Amino acid sequence: MNDQSLPNESTQSGINLPQLVEAVVQAVTKVGESRDLDTALAIRDEIRRLPDELVTEILNQLILRLIFIDPSLCRWFVLDGFLHGADLDAKADVAERINVLMTDLQSQQN
């Protein structure tokens, strides 16, 4: 086996993506208990400090994980927290994506 990690395990900068996504999921789940917007914005700001490609991947993974854990928490964090201050079109696009995932999830459970 070579010394390079699998792409899904770590990034070129050495960040362990699954571990990072899990930490973000745990942080968002914790803040979701109180729906503390200031803490949600702090989490968002920390995520945005990462390179753009990681921000996108983390957000995608976060949505996929949270949609199974708590769909309303997913919507709240992503739309009200992560996209706080974003234009309405961007929010609408992401909301539609979350709605599609929720519909898919519900149809799989039936």
C-alpha positions in Angstrom: 0.0 0.0 0.0 1.4 3.5 -0.8 1.7 6.3 1.6 -1.0 8.5 0.1 -4.4 8.5 1.8 -7.6 7.7 0.0 -9.2 10.9 -1.3 -12.2 10.5 1.1 -9.9 10.2 4.1 -7.8 13.3 3.9 -7.3 16.3 1.7 -4.1 17.5 0.1 -3.6 19.8 3.0 -3.7 16.8 5.4 -7.1 17.5 6.8 -9.1 14.4 7.7 -12.4 15.2 6.1 -14.6 12.5 7.7 -13.3 13.6 11.2 -13.8 17.2 10.4 -17.4 16.6 9.1 -18.1 14.6 12.2 -16.9 17.4 14.5 -19.0 19.9 12.6 -22.1 17.7 12.8 -21.6 17.4 16.5 -21.2 21.1 17.0 -24.3 21.9 14.9 -26.3 19.3 16.7 -25.3 20.8 20.1 -26.1 24.4 18.9 -29.4 23.1 17.5 -30.6 22.3 21.0 -30.8 26.1 21.8 -30.9 27.4 18.2 -28.3 30.0 19.2 -27.7 32.0 16.0 -24.5 33.6 17.3 -22.9 30.2 17.9 -24.2 28.9 14.5 -22.6 32.0 12.9 -19.3 31.2 14.7 -19.4 27.7 13.4 -20.0 29.0 9.9 -17.1 31.5 10.2 -14.8 28.6 11.2 -15.9 26.5 8.3 -15.4 29.4 5.9 -11.8 29.8 7.0 -11.0 26.6 5.1 -10.2 26.4 1.4 -13.3 26.9 -0.8 -13.3 23.3 -2.0 -13.4 22.0 1.6 -16.2 24.4 2.5 -18.3 23.0 -0.3 -17.5 19.4 0.6 -18.1 20.0 4.3 -21.4 21.7 3.6 -22.6 18.9 1.3 -21.6 16.3 3.8 -23.2 18.2 6.7 -26.5 18.5 4.8 -26.5 14.8 4.0 -25.8 13.9 7.6 -28.2 16.4 9.2 -31.1 15.6 6.9 -31.1 12.1 8.5 -30.6 13.3 12.1 -33.0 16.2 12.2 -34.3 17.8 9.0 -35.5 21.0 10.7 -32.1 21.4 12.3 -30.5 21.0 8.9 -32.8 23.7 7.4 -32.2 26.0 10.3 -28.4 25.7 10.4 -27.9 25.8 6.6 -30.4 28.5 5.7 -30.4 30.7 8.8 -26.9 30.1 10.0 -24.6 29.2 7.2 -26.3 31.3 4.6 -27.0 34.1 7.0 -26.8 37.3 5.0 -26.7 35.5 1.6 -29.0 36.7 -1.2 -32.5 35.2 -1.4 -31.8 33.3 -4.6 -28.9 31.4 -3.1 -31.0 30.6 -0.1 -33.9 29.5 -2.3 -31.6 27.2 -4.3 -30.3 25.5 -1.2 -33.7 25.3 0.4 -35.0 23.5 -2.8 -32.1 21.1 -2.6 -32.8 20.3 1.0 -36.5 19.8 0.2 -35.6 17.3 -2.5 -33.4 15.4 -0.1 -36.2 15.4 2.5 -38.7 14.1 -0.1 -36.3 11.4 -1.2 -35.7 10.4 2.4 -39.4 10.2 3.1 -40.1 8.2 0.0 -37.4 5.7 1.0 -38.9 5.3 4.5 -42.4 4.4 3.1 
